[in-house]
Structures are given as C-alpha cells and as structure tokens.
C-alpha cells in the first residue's frame, strides 16, 4: 500500500517555501535525552553479550549510555549554550525521575522539550498507546513547567493510531517522518499534524551505533549536505536540515570536536538559521494552511 499518512509529492511540485526570516536553510538541532532501565535488557548494545547470552544487569552496555548522561550531556550542553543555539530536547519522561538534575540543567537553558515516550520502548510494546503519550506529556510538563507541543517516537516508531492519538492530546507536530527536506502535513485521524523533517543520514545513532562510522565521516556528511540544500533552496524554496544528537554518541571526547566544527561551519553561513522544531512547525503552518479535508 502507499503511504496513508504523508501523501507522496516529489520535491519541486509544491509552491516554494519562503525564507525563514531571510534564511534559506533552517537547521534544527535535536538533543535526544533518554533513559534505558538498569533492570531490563538494553535495547541497543555497544558490544554483544558474550556467547549470545543476554544478562541483566548489563553493566557494560548500560555504562555506555550512562556515561552519556553523566559526562556527554554536560559536554553537549556546554558546546550548544556557548554558541547560544536554540535546541529541541527530545526527552523520555522517565528522565525526570532517573536523572532529575539533568532535567534541571536542561530546563535552565530555555530550550524546547519534545515528548519522546516514557523510556526507550516502542509504542508497539505498550498496552495503551494513548495513555502512554498522555503520561509522557504530563510528566515532562510537571518537570519543566511547559507541556510539549511536539513528539518524536522512541525509535521513530508509530502504530496505525499514533498520529490520531497525538492530535487528540493537543500535539502540534511530529518528527518521526524522515521523508522530506521540508515540513509536510501528516494525516492524523480527522485532523492534521505538521511533520517536521528529521534526519537519518546525519543521525549520530545511525552513524556510530549502527554503521560504526568515524567522526570524520559525520563531519564530511554534514559539510556535504549544506551546499546541496542551499542550491536546492534557490529552485524549490527553503530547506530544513535536522541534526539529531545523543549524549553517549556525539558527546564523547573523540567526536565532540567534529560536532563543534559542524555547528560553527553552519553558523558562519549567512543563509543558515538555527531554530527549534516548534519554530519550524509554526513557520510552516503559517505559510501552508492545513488541508481542509485531512483525507485529501
């Protein structure tokens, strides 16, 4: 079957999106802050279990992620705040209980928070998806004082009813759909949500945890992406470049330099602006009205 949620349209078919406050490429940095329960099998591993035998607790692989929360997160916070960049924090709600001090540090930045499930557990594995989403939004609101307007599913996973549930609960936009370099409207039951571009090819989880690429590869990909989007913006209108980060991946010593060089390279270009995912969603919604009939 064809995509039932985001109808197909090739680049260049839609009217060009106008500049974002005079800029033709919008970078939105997404900092993924997650908790992987110590008493459960790790959803992703740096090193496979010896002889293939799963064990709990998995100290080695838990430490890989815990290092990110203890050291990688402050390192990324420093790099991003020193550059005064707006950031979207995609956060598991349970981070507020497991790492309350981290939430204090993040809330003090004034960055935007995005719902990211309770823990790193796919919505396919929860008994009541709507209740899971509601509990996530409630817990983040209590911890930060602001209710998330956006959603990024753990593992970018959705069920057949996720978008409708999100819309019913007041979510405005979703970042699960890595299908375009511009926002698009996604069908959400009887209404629509903005699908803000997310990135797989520059996602540090894909690069380092799956492909086992080098920091140099990340930097090369990022630098190669910008001129292409700048050229396409001249023909097709403003483009969006998402930069997903994880504290245990790009927050380690041998990769942080590649990230800061990429950030500085982007920031130095006069046609580039950094914005939160919510700002991207608002700009798009103000430019391209939601479909009158979401089934169209």
Residue frames relative to the residue before (quaternion, step in Angstrom):
aa qw qx qy qz dx dy dz
X 1.0000 0.0000 0.0000 0.0000 0.00 0.00 0.00
X 0.5177 -0.6182 0.4836 0.3406 3.56 -1.21 0.46
X 0.6780 -0.4800 0.3607 0.4241 3.56 -1.31 0.26
X 0.2378 -0.8184 0.5043 0.1393 3.65 -0.43 1.13
X 0.7006 0.4927 -0.2631 0.4441 3.60 1.22 -0.32
X 0.7822 0.1380 -0.0697 0.6035 3.60 1.04 -0.77
X 0.3012 -0.7921 0.4986 0.1824 3.60 -0.07 1.25
X 0.5346 -0.6579 0.4398 0.2967 3.55 -1.05 0.82
X 0.1572 0.7380 -0.6500 0.0899 3.53 -1.13 0.80
X 0.3637 -0.7440 0.5108 0.2308 3.62 -0.64 1.03
X 0.6224 -0.5425 0.4106 0.3869 3.55 -1.17 0.62
X 0.7622 0.3472 -0.2788 0.4698 3.54 -0.96 0.95
X 0.5939 0.5817 -0.3720 0.4129 3.61 1.19 -0.29
X 0.7017 0.4408 -0.2617 0.4948 3.59 1.07 -0.72
X 0.6202 -0.5280 0.3991 0.4211 3.62 -1.15 0.42
X 0.5581 -0.6277 0.4150 0.3497 3.63 -0.92 0.80
X 0.4179 -0.6770 0.5424 0.2698 3.56 -1.03 0.78
X 0.4774 -0.6872 0.4603 0.2966 3.60 -0.90 0.84
X 0.6574 -0.4862 0.3748 0.4370 3.60 -1.20 0.23
X 0.3846 -0.6727 0.5784 0.2549 3.52 -1.21 0.60
X 0.8038 -0.2304 0.1013 0.5391 3.58 -0.22 1.29
X 0.7703 -0.3849 0.1777 0.4763 3.55 0.92 0.98
X 0.6547 0.5005 -0.3047 0.4775 3.59 1.28 0.02
X 0.3403 -0.7770 0.5023 0.1678 3.57 -1.05 0.77
X 0.7352 0.2385 -0.2041 0.6008 3.61 1.29 -0.08
X 0.1523 -0.7826 0.6017 0.0475 3.55 -0.84 1.10
X 0.1598 -0.7734 0.6089 0.0746 3.56 -0.74 1.10
X 0.0119 0.7798 -0.6253 -0.0279 3.56 -0.87 0.88
X 0.2816 -0.7664 0.5679 0.1042 3.49 -0.70 1.29
X 0.0923 -0.7852 0.6118 0.0257 3.57 -0.83 1.03
X 0.1461 -0.7873 0.5974 0.0432 3.55 -0.56 1.23
X 0.1953 -0.8040 0.5561 0.0784 3.57 -0.44 1.25
X 0.0461 -0.7992 0.5984 -0.0330 3.57 -0.57 1.22
X 0.0310 0.8524 -0.5070 0.1245 3.54 -0.32 1.33
X 0.1860 -0.7492 0.6173 0.1518 3.51 -1.34 0.30
X 0.1432 -0.7710 0.6186 0.0487 3.52 -0.90 1.02
X 0.4300 -0.7573 0.4164 0.2611 3.61 -0.28 1.24
X 0.5122 -0.6779 0.4537 0.2690 3.54 -0.96 1.01
X 0.7339 0.4282 -0.2272 0.4759 3.60 1.10 -0.70
X 0.6684 0.4347 -0.3122 0.5166 3.60 1.23 0.42
X 0.6206 -0.5294 0.4005 0.4173 3.61 -1.17 0.43
X 0.4989 -0.6630 0.4706 0.3001 3.57 -1.00 0.81
X 0.4492 -0.7189 0.4585 0.2668 3.61 -0.80 0.94
X 0.7743 0.0825 -0.0760 0.6228 3.57 1.23 -0.40
X 0.2030 -0.8124 0.5417 0.0731 3.57 -1.00 0.80
X 0.4324 -0.6482 0.5600 0.2816 3.52 -1.18 0.63
X 0.7814 0.0834 -0.0067 0.6184 3.56 1.04 -0.91
X 0.4714 -0.6750 0.4756 0.3098 3.65 -0.82 0.88
X 0.6080 -0.5538 0.4230 0.3803 3.55 -1.23 0.49
X 0.5649 -0.6040 0.4332 0.3583 3.63 -0.99 0.75
X 0.8427 0.0604 -0.0918 0.5271 3.57 -0.91 0.98
X 0.5909 -0.6065 0.3625 0.3894 3.61 1.19 0.38
X 0.5208 0.6462 -0.4084 0.3800 3.58 1.27 0.16
X 0.3350 -0.7510 0.5386 0.1834 3.59 -0.50 1.21
X 0.0303 -0.7957 0.6048 0.0079 3.56 -1.05 0.74
X 0.0918 -0.7510 0.6519 0.0516 3.53 -1.25 0.66
X 0.4809 -0.2638 -0.8239 0.1427 1.53 -1.43 2.03
X 0.3431 -0.6999 0.5930 0.2020 3.50 -1.25 0.66
X 0.1953 -0.8507 0.4751 0.1117 3.56 0.37 1.28
X 0.6505 0.5341 -0.3371 0.4218 3.59 0.87 -0.90
X 0.7578 0.3914 -0.2260 0.4705 3.58 0.65 -1.06
X 0.5844 0.5387 -0.3781 0.4747 3.59 1.14 -0.47
X 0.6460 0.5348 -0.3179 0.4424 3.57 0.98 -0.83
X 0.5644 0.6007 -0.3683 0.4300 3.56 1.13 -0.68
X 0.7365 0.3987 -0.2195 0.5005 3.57 0.88 -0.98
X 0.6327 0.5455 -0.3293 0.4401 3.59 1.01 -0.81
X 0.5804 0.5614 -0.3717 0.4580 3.59 1.09 -0.63
X 0.6333 0.5444 -0.3306 0.4396 3.55 0.99 -0.80
X 0.6955 0.4646 -0.2821 0.4699 3.57 0.93 -0.85
X 0.6945 0.4743 -0.2789 0.4637 3.60 1.06 -0.68
X 0.8227 0.1920 -0.0555 0.5321 3.57 0.88 -0.94
X 0.6716 0.5181 -0.3111 0.4286 3.58 0.84 -0.93
X 0.6559 0.5208 -0.3211 0.4422 3.59 0.94 -0.83
X 0.6716 0.4594 -0.3237 0.4828 3.67 0.78 -0.81
X 0.6206 0.5427 -0.3458 0.4481 3.58 1.06 -0.69
X 0.6754 0.4680 -0.2878 0.4919 3.59 0.95 -0.85
X 0.6013 0.5575 -0.3529 0.4507 3.58 1.03 -0.77
X 0.6645 0.5043 -0.3050 0.4595 3.57 0.90 -0.92
X 0.6735 0.5077 -0.3046 0.4426 3.59 0.86 -0.94
X 0.7181 0.4550 -0.2510 0.4630 3.57 0.95 -0.89
X 0.6895 0.4676 -0.2966 0.4669 3.59 0.92 -0.83
X 0.6036 0.5572 -0.3626 0.4401 3.60 1.05 -0.66
X 0.7134 0.4130 -0.2356 0.5148 3.56 1.15 -0.65
X 0.3624 -0.7703 0.4549 0.2616 3.57 1.35 0.04
X 0.3134 0.7668 -0.4974 0.2576 3.55 0.96 0.91
X 0.4226 -0.6590 0.5475 0.2955 3.60 -1.07 0.65
X 0.0790 -0.8106 0.5800 -0.0184 3.58 -0.91 0.92
X 0.2685 -0.7091 0.6233 0.1911 3.55 -1.22 0.59
X 0.2045 -0.7864 0.5759 0.0900 3.58 -0.70 1.13
X 0.1476 -0.7718 0.6162 0.0528 3.55 -0.44 1.25
X 0.0468 0.8663 -0.4842 0.1136 3.57 -0.17 1.31
X 0.4379 -0.6284 0.5799 0.2777 3.51 -1.12 0.81
X 0.5125 -0.6710 0.4355 0.3123 3.59 -0.84 0.92
X 0.6357 0.5558 -0.3326 0.4200 3.60 1.04 -0.71
X 0.4685 0.6538 -0.4545 0.3827 3.61 1.23 -0.18
X 0.6130 0.5703 -0.3484 0.4215 3.59 1.07 -0.70
X 0.7094 0.4242 -0.2516 0.5035 3.60 1.15 -0.57
X 0.7196 0.4438 -0.2469 0.4737 3.58 0.98 -0.85
X 0.8054 0.1288 -0.0312 0.5777 3.57 1.01 -0.86
X 0.0258 -0.8552 0.5170 0.0261 3.63 0.67 1.01
X 0.6257 0.5395 -0.3507 0.4410 3.60 1.02 -0.69
X 0.6138 0.5419 -0.3493 0.4557 3.59 1.06 -0.70
X 0.6486 0.5088 -0.3216 0.4658 3.58 0.99 -0.80
X 0.6055 0.5472 -0.3538 0.4569 3.59 1.03 -0.72
X 0.6732 0.4948 -0.2948 0.4638 3.57 0.89 -0.93
X 0.6750 0.4920 -0.2944 0.4644 3.57 0.96 -0.85
X 0.6604 0.5144 -0.3145 0.4477 3.59 0.93 -0.87
X 0.6273 0.5616 -0.3342 0.4235 3.59 1.09 -0.69
X 0.6058 0.5805 -0.3571 0.4104 3.62 1.18 -0.41
X 0.3972 -0.7120 0.4840 0.3178 3.58 1.13 -0.58
X 0.4030 0.7251 -0.4685 0.3039 3.59 1.25 0.23
X 0.5491 -0.6062 0.4671 0.3361 3.54 -1.30 0.29
X 0.2527 -0.7567 0.5840 0.1501 3.58 -1.05 0.80
X 0.1555 -0.7760 0.6098 0.0409 3.53 -1.05 0.94
X 0.4838 -0.6724 0.4762 0.2952 3.60 -0.90 0.87
X 0.0142 -0.8132 0.5793 -0.0537 3.56 -0.91 0.98
X 0.6797 -0.4651 0.2852 0.4903 3.58 1.06 0.75
X 0.6371 -0.5193 0.4002 0.4053 3.54 -1.33 0.06
X 0.7492 -0.0550 0.0542 0.6578 3.54 0.97 -0.99
X 0.6623 -0.4765 0.3655 0.4481 3.59 -1.26 -0.17
X 0.3687 0.6908 -0.5164 0.3465 3.51 0.51 1.31
X 0.4810 -0.6894 0.4653 0.2773 3.57 -0.75 1.08
X 0.5523 -0.6114 0.4559 0.3367 3.57 -1.12 0.68
X 0.5486 0.6005 -0.3986 0.4237 3.59 1.21 -0.30
X 0.7256 0.4521 -0.2313 0.4642 3.58 1.18 -0.51
X 0.5969 0.5483 -0.3802 0.4456 3.60 1.22 0.07
X 0.5501 -0.6433 0.4256 0.3201 3.57 -1.10 0.69
X 0.7984 0.1070 -0.0217 0.5921 3.58 0.95 -0.88
X 0.3054 -0.8006 0.4901 0.1598 3.55 -0.09 1.32
X 0.6683 0.5060 -0.3153 0.4448 3.59 0.83 -0.94
X 0.6575 0.4970 -0.3098 0.4741 3.58 0.97 -0.82
X 0.6203 0.5417 -0.3364 0.4567 3.59 1.05 -0.74
X 0.6648 0.4911 -0.3025 0.4746 3.59 0.91 -0.90
X 0.6631 0.5116 -0.3072 0.4519 3.58 0.90 -0.94
X 0.6601 0.5063 -0.3072 0.4622 3.58 0.95 -0.89
X 0.6210 0.5415 -0.3361 0.4563 3.59 1.04 -0.75
X 0.6881 0.4777 -0.2835 0.4669 3.57 0.82 -0.99
X 0.6444 0.5307 -0.3190 0.4487 3.59 0.98 -0.85
X 0.6959 0.4861 -0.2874 0.4436 3.58 0.84 -1.00
X 0.6525 0.4936 -0.3246 0.4746 3.60 0.95 -0.76
X 0.6321 0.5279 -0.3363 0.4568 3.59 1.01 -0.73
X 0.6569 0.4968 -0.3196 0.4685 3.59 0.94 -0.81
X 0.7003 0.4856 -0.2751 0.4450 3.58 0.97 -0.81
X 0.8038 0.3076 -0.1309 0.4921 3.58 0.99 -0.80
X 0.4764 -0.6791 0.4347 0.3505 3.58 1.20 -0.41
X 0.7396 0.3155 -0.2012 0.5594 3.58 1.28 -0.07
X 0.3735 -0.7267 0.5311 0.2242 3.56 -0.91 0.92
X 0.4807 -0.6795 0.4616 0.3069 3.63 -0.79 0.91
X 0.3043 -0.7393 0.5776 0.1650 3.53 -1.12 0.80
X 0.7645 0.3436 -0.1642 0.5201 3.54 1.24 -0.46
X 0.2233 -0.7686 0.5911 0.1001 3.54 -1.34 0.33
X 0.0059 -0.7305 0.6828 0.0097 3.51 -1.20 0.80
X 0.3531 -0.7757 0.4824 0.2025 3.57 -0.42 1.17
X 0.5507 -0.5751 0.4692 0.3819 3.60 -1.07 0.62
X 0.8225 0.0912 -0.1110 0.5503 3.54 -0.68 1.10
X 0.4534 -0.6931 0.4271 0.3627 3.60 1.32 0.24
X 0.4129 0.7198 -0.4532 0.3256 3.56 1.11 0.72
X 0.0347 -0.7733 0.6330 0.0097 3.54 -1.17 0.74
X 0.3514 -0.6671 0.5977 0.2725 3.55 -1.31 0.33
X 0.7182 -0.4175 0.3130 0.4603 3.57 -1.28 -0.12
X 0.7662 0.3734 -0.1907 0.4870 3.61 1.12 -0.54
X 0.3770 0.7637 -0.4720 0.2275 3.62 1.23 0.00
X 0.6928 0.4852 -0.3029 0.4392 3.59 0.72 -0.98
X 0.6406 0.5098 -0.3264 0.4725 3.60 1.00 -0.76
X 0.6488 0.5104 -0.3204 0.4646 3.60 0.97 -0.81
X 0.6381 0.5286 -0.3237 0.4567 3.58 0.97 -0.84
X 0.6688 0.4999 -0.3023 0.4598 3.57 0.90 -0.92
X 0.6454 0.5274 -0.3176 0.4522 3.58 0.97 -0.85
X 0.7229 0.4286 -0.2319 0.4899 3.58 1.10 -0.70
X 0.6377 -0.6049 0.3038 0.3677 3.57 1.22 0.37
X 0.4255 0.6857 -0.4821 0.3409 3.59 1.21 0.28
X 0.3465 -0.7764 0.5005 0.1635 3.58 -0.92 0.94
X 0.8234 0.0545 0.0167 0.5646 3.57 1.00 -0.75
X 0.2092 -0.7600 0.6078 0.0958 3.51 -1.32 0.48
X 0.2650 -0.7882 0.5406 0.1277 3.58 -1.08 0.74
X 0.4127 0.7525 -0.4405 0.2634 3.60 1.21 0.29
X 0.7133 0.4915 -0.2481 0.4337 3.57 1.12 -0.66
X 0.0870 -0.8088 0.5816 -0.0020 3.57 -0.25 1.32
X 0.3192 0.8008 -0.4427 0.2466 3.54 0.83 1.06
X 0.8030 0.1731 -0.0658 0.5665 3.60 1.20 -0.26
X 0.4610 -0.6513 0.5239 0.2982 3.55 -1.36 0.17
X 0.6950 0.3343 -0.2658 0.5784 3.58 1.30 0.30
X 0.5747 -0.5555 0.4426 0.4065 3.60 -1.18 0.35
X 0.0795 -0.7642 0.6376 0.0558 3.54 -1.25 0.53
X 0.4918 -0.6243 0.5060 0.3351 3.55 -1.27 0.29
X 0.1719 -0.7772 0.6008 0.0740 3.56 -0.93 0.97
X 0.4753 -0.6709 0.4946 0.2816 3.55 -1.00 0.84
X 0.0107 -0.8056 0.5899 -0.0541 3.56 -0.80 1.06
X 0.7591 -0.2745 0.1534 0.5700 3.55 0.44 1.22
X 0.8066 -0.2115 0.1808 0.5215 3.56 -0.67 -1.12
X 0.7217 0.3540 -0.2453 0.5419 3.58 1.21 0.20
X 0.4179 -0.6947 0.5258 0.2574 3.56 -1.30 -0.26
X 0.1817 -0.7439 0.6316 0.1215 3.53 -1.28 0.54
X 0.4574 -0.6320 0.5343 0.3254 3.57 -1.18 0.51
X 0.2094 -0.7396 0.6269 0.1268 3.56 -0.92 0.95
X 0.1873 -0.7970 0.5694 0.0746 3.57 -0.31 1.30
X 0.5325 -0.6538 0.4163 0.3402 3.63 -0.79 0.89
X 0.0868 -0.7285 0.6779 0.0468 3.51 -1.14 0.83
X 0.3495 -0.7712 0.5063 0.1636 3.58 -1.14 0.42
X 0.2319 -0.7678 0.5829 0.1301 3.55 -0.96 0.88
X 0.6889 0.5052 -0.2925 0.4297 3.60 0.91 -0.88
X 0.7382 0.3291 -0.2182 0.5469 3.62 1.19 -0.46
X 0.4311 0.7030 -0.4527 0.3391 3.57 1.28 0.15
X 0.4238 -0.7352 0.4573 0.2661 3.60 -0.59 1.08
X 0.5776 0.5748 -0.3837 0.4344 3.59 1.17 -0.43
X 0.6608 0.4801 -0.2948 0.4959 3.56 1.00 -0.85
X 0.6885 0.5109 -0.2896 0.4256 3.57 0.81 -1.02
X 0.8298 0.2977 -0.1205 0.4563 3.55 0.62 -1.15
X 0.7304 0.4174 -0.2511 0.4788 3.61 0.96 -0.78
X 0.7501 0.3584 -0.2053 0.5165 3.59 1.08 -0.64
X 0.7914 0.3257 -0.1735 0.4874 3.58 0.63 -1.11
X 0.2871 -0.7800 0.5003 0.2425 3.61 1.28 -0.35
X 0.2466 0.7861 -0.5213 0.2223 3.56 1.02 0.86
X 0.5338 -0.6177 0.4768 0.3258 3.54 -1.31 0.23
X 0.6380 -0.4938 0.4151 0.4205 3.56 -1.31 0.21
X 0.6086 0.5567 -0.3461 0.4471 3.57 1.08 -0.68
X 0.6286 0.5284 -0.3322 0.4641 3.59 1.07 -0.70
X 0.6188 0.5321 -0.3369 0.4695 3.58 1.01 -0.79
X 0.6841 0.4881 -0.2880 0.4592 3.57 0.83 -0.99
X 0.6553 0.5131 -0.3157 0.4557 3.57 0.95 -0.85
X 0.6539 0.5096 -0.3206 0.4583 3.59 0.93 -0.84
X 0.6619 0.5124 -0.3126 0.4491 3.57 0.88 -0.93
X 0.6772 0.4854 -0.2939 0.4684 3.58 0.90 -0.93
X 0.6695 0.4944 -0.3046 0.4632 3.60 1.02 -0.70
X 0.6178 0.5724 -0.3435 0.4155 3.58 1.13 -0.57
X 0.6537 0.5750 -0.3308 0.3642 3.58 0.84 -0.97
X 0.7053 0.4534 -0.3212 0.4403 3.68 0.63 -0.88
X 0.6050 0.5468 -0.3629 0.4509 3.59 1.09 -0.59
X 0.6853 0.4724 -0.2907 0.4719 3.59 0.88 -0.91
X 0.6190 0.5384 -0.3454 0.4558 3.59 1.04 -0.72
X 0.6693 0.4853 -0.2988 0.4767 3.60 0.94 -0.86
X 0.6726 0.4896 -0.3039 0.4642 3.59 0.93 -0.83
X 0.5933 0.5751 -0.3671 0.4272 3.58 1.10 -0.62
X 0.6122 0.5545 -0.3516 0.4406 3.59 1.10 -0.59
X 0.7275 0.4025 -0.2320 0.5049 3.59 1.11 -0.65
X 0.8319 0.2712 -0.0804 0.4775 3.55 0.84 -1.03
X 0.6023 -0.5555 0.3769 0.4320 3.60 1.21 -0.09
X 0.7857 -0.3871 0.2293 0.4245 3.53 -1.37 0.25
X 0.2141 -0.7669 0.5985 0.0885 3.55 -1.05 0.92
X 0.2803 -0.7458 0.5846 0.1530 3.56 -1.28 0.50
X 0.1173 -0.7886 0.6032 0.0243 3.56 -0.88 1.04
X 0.1659 -0.7992 0.5734 0.0705 3.57 -0.49 1.20
X 0.1248 -0.7848 0.6055 0.0439 3.55 -1.08 0.81
X 0.0912 -0.8309 0.5483 0.0262 3.62 0.00 1.27
X 0.0856 -0.8064 0.5851 -0.0067 3.58 -0.88 1.05
X 0.1042 -0.7528 0.6454 0.0763 3.57 -1.25 0.62
X 0.5426 -0.6683 0.3942 0.3219 3.62 -0.80 0.93
X 0.7140 0.4481 -0.2753 0.4622 3.62 1.00 -0.72
X 0.6847 0.4659 -0.2855 0.4823 3.59 1.27 -0.11
X 0.7986 0.2038 -0.1282 0.5516 3.61 0.50 -1.09
X 0.6139 0.5706 -0.3477 0.4203 3.59 1.25 -0.13
X 0.5332 0.6199 -0.4239 0.3895 3.60 1.21 0.18
X 0.6933 -0.5394 0.2735 0.3919 3.62 -1.09 0.65
X 0.7427 0.4351 -0.2667 0.4336 3.61 0.80 -0.88
X 0.7073 0.4271 -0.2807 0.4885 3.63 1.24 -0.03
X 0.5468 0.6587 -0.4035 0.3229 3.61 1.10 -0.57
X 0.6143 0.5570 -0.3509 0.4350 3.60 1.07 -0.65
X 0.6284 0.5251 -0.3376 0.4641 3.58 1.02 -0.75
X 0.6471 0.5182 -0.3204 0.4583 3.57 1.00 -0.81
X 0.6934 0.4746 -0.3042 0.4487 3.59 0.77 -0.95
X 0.6270 0.5220 -0.3467 0.4627 3.58 1.04 -0.64
X 0.6375 0.5146 -0.3232 0.4737 3.59 1.03 -0.76
X 0.6489 0.5151 -0.3216 0.4585 3.59 0.90 -0.88
X 0.6821 0.4825 -0.2886 0.4676 3.58 0.90 -0.91
X 0.6208 0.5381 -0.3379 0.4592 3.57 1.07 -0.73
X 0.6637 0.4865 -0.3038 0.4800 3.59 0.92 -0.87
X 0.6920 0.5090 -0.2867 0.4241 3.58 0.81 -1.04
X 0.6423 0.5531 -0.3242 0.4200 3.57 1.11 -0.61
X 0.6311 0.5443 -0.3405 0.4353 3.59 1.20 -0.37
X 0.4679 -0.7258 0.4342 0.2563 3.57 -0.73 1.07
X 0.6851 0.4752 -0.2919 0.4686 3.61 1.19 -0.40
X 0.6186 0.5401 -0.3335 0.4631 3.61 1.29 0.06
X 0.0141 -0.7625 0.6466 0.0167 3.54 -1.11 0.80
X 0.3203 -0.7138 0.5887 0.2032 3.57 -1.15 0.69
X 0.0615 0.7956 -0.5970 0.0827 3.58 -0.88 0.97
X 0.5219 -0.5949 0.4924 0.3624 3.58 -1.24 0.36
X 0.6341 -0.5270 0.3937 0.4063 3.56 -1.24 0.33
X 0.6179 0.5425 -0.3488 0.4497 3.59 1.09 -0.62
X 0.6395 0.5116 -0.3215 0.4754 3.57 1.02 -0.77
X 0.6193 0.5290 -0.3356 0.4732 3.58 1.06 -0.73
X 0.6593 0.5116 -0.3062 0.4581 3.58 0.92 -0.92
X 0.6690 0.5020 -0.3047 0.4556 3.60 0.91 -0.89
X 0.6329 0.5313 -0.3208 0.4628 3.59 0.99 -0.87
X 0.6787 0.4830 -0.2970 0.4667 3.58 0.90 -0.89
X 0.6762 0.5040 -0.3015 0.4448 3.58 0.85 -0.97
X 0.6552 0.5004 -0.3117 0.4724 3.59 1.10 -0.64
X 0.6924 0.4700 -0.2601 0.4818 3.56 1.22 -0.53
X 0.7872 0.1702 -0.0547 0.5903 3.56 0.95 -0.96
X 0.3182 -0.7759 0.5076 0.1978 3.63 -0.23 1.19
X 0.5767 -0.5803 0.4485 0.3599 3.54 -1.18 0.62
X 0.5931 -0.5777 0.4083 0.3845 3.60 -1.04 0.63
X 0.4983 -0.6537 0.4774 0.3106 3.57 -0.95 0.85
X 0.7460 0.1758 -0.1027 0.6340 3.54 1.17 -0.72
X 0.3333 -0.7938 0.4663 0.2035 3.65 -0.16 1.23
X 0.6121 0.5527 -0.3667 0.4305 3.61 1.17 -0.32
X 0.5431 0.6262 -0.4022 0.3889 3.60 1.27 -0.25
